[in-house]
Amino acid sequence: MLAALVLVFREVLEAGLIIGVVLAASRGVPGRTMAVSLGVLAGIVGSIIVAKFAAQISGAFEDRGQEIFVAAILLFAVVMLAWHVAWMAHHAREMTQQLRQLGSDVTAGRQSLFALGAAVAVAVMREGSEVVLFMTGIVMQGKDTTVELLIGSGIGLLAGAAVSMVLYFGLAAIPLKKMFSVTGVLVTLLAAGLAAAAVKQLSNAGILNIFDTTVWDTSSILSESSWPGRVLNILVGYMDRPTGMQLIAYAVTAITIFTLSYIWRSPPKPSAQRA
């Protein structure tokens, strides 16, 4: 549930910020609300199509093939999340500036309302597709029930929408950079945990059997199936009986994402005034 809450909150917040920037930049343009609303609807429909496609493929695999498919979904989700965190670290400021320019162009008549709707649709579909892939991986692992995922997703959705509205109306000064930094770390750890889970699936399928010896066993102290263990497993990828390959996958994934985010992070603007 916590994993769903964190990821949905971040994705909704990012989509909400894009929508907010577009609305703020195109204030006073007749029909902008309808264009943005249609864009949101189109993005949601696109995400639903992705979800249905993933579910149909999942149902076609059984036994050993099921484990391989689960691993493939998990690894694809890891790649998507890694790319997303690194991309946002580099392009967040640039993307905001481009969206503001788009809104100004629409206001000045240099762009049509279709451009607004298309920008919003792409943003919503991109964020929604990432949520779908992540949820598919969680469901196929069987870690959370459908009810738990729905509750977590619902809370994340409401929280993300609420923060987006607060930022749009300027009711509070929220340090957005710090917020994205914290959620970026959490999403990175979620991705690392998914990578370790994918290794476990491949090991169960008999495909990846190197370094498959259990490194430690803390199940008697803190079981992964217990409530605290599940919370730690979701937040930081805790494993009570990890294999060597799982630890390698976890470490490599986390280090890679952190390194890419650091290398590709958006450089600060040069100071307008110099001493």
C-alpha positions, 0 to 999 in steps of 0.5 A: 500500500505504501509503495502505491501511495508514494508512486501515485503521489509523485506521478499525480504531483508531476502531472498536476504541476504540468497541468497547473503550469499550462493553466497559469500560462494560458489564463484568460484564453477562452476554451482552455479549461475544455482543452485541458480537460480533454487532454486529461481524459485522453491521457487517462484513456491511454493509461487504461489501454496500457493497463488492459494490454499488460493484464492480457499478456500476464494472463497468457503466461503460466507456470515457469513462463509466468515467473519469466514474464513477472521478471520482465515486467519488473525489470521494465518497470525498473528501467522506466523508473530509473529513466524517469528519475534521471530525466526529471533531475535534468529536465524539470526546469527546462520542461517548466519553461517550455510549458510556460512558453507554450501557454504564452504562445496560445494566449498570443494566438501563435498556437492553438488550444489543441497544443495545450490539450496534447501537452497535457494528454502526453503528460498524463499518459506518461505518468499513468503508464508508469503507475500501471507498469509498477502496479502490475509488477506489485500485483503479480508479486502478490505482496499487496491485496487489490484493496490495499493497492486501491487504498494506497493509490487513492490516498496518493491520488488525493494527496498529489492532487491537493498539493498540485492545487495548493501550488497552483493557487499559491496558497503555500510556499512548498519547497518543491525541489526538496519534495522531488528530491525526497520522492526521487530517493524513495522511487529509486529505492522502490526501483532497487527493490523491484530489481531484487524481486526480478532476480528472485523470479528469475532464480525461481524459474531456474534461469539465474542461479549464480550467487543464489546462496542466502547471505543472511537470515534475519527472518527470526528477528524481523520477518519480511512478511510481518507488518514492519518488515513489509513497510521496510521492504516497500520503503527501502527494499528490506529482505530477510533472506536475500541472495548474493545476486539480489543484493548485487541487483539492488546495489547496482540499481540504486547506485546507477540511478543516483549516479545518473540523477547526479550527472544529469541534474539540471544545472542552477541558473547563473546568478543575475548579479555577480560580486 
